[in-house]
Amino acid sequence: MSKQHVHVRLNQGIAVSEEGELVEQSRCRCGESWTKTYQVEDPETD
């Protein structure tokens, strides 16, 4: 039987970039890391 690792994403923080995007950082206990960005709509553009 072979061992199989399943990544568990642990939240490391959320910030706002200079471009106004929401940036979410997470990592696994094995050392793998991910960064996900979200576009935030400007409410003043309506």
N, C-alpha and C positions, 0 to 999 in steps of 0.2 A: 504494500500500500504506500503510495507516495504522499508526501505532505503537500498541502496547498495553502498558500497564504491568502487571506481575505483582508483587503485594506479596510480599516475603520477610520473614517475621517473625523478628526477631532478639531473643533473650531479653535483657531489661533487668534482671530480678531477680525474686525471690520473697520474700514477707513474710507475716507473720500479722497480720491485722487485730485491732482491739480486741474484735470480736465472735467471734474465734477462727476466722475463715475464712482459707483459704490464698489469697493474692492473687498472681497472676502478671502481670507487665507485660512487654510486648514492643512493638517498633516496627519500621517499615520505613525504609530509607534515604531514602525520599521525604518522611518526616516524619509519616506516618500512625502512630497508636499504638492499642494495644488493652490492655484490662485484663480478665482473666478471674478469677473467684472460684470457689472450690471449698468446699463444706461439708465440714468435718472432723468425723467422728463422735467423740463422747467415749467412750473405752473404759470409763469408770467407770459408764456408764448401763446396763450389762448386768445 
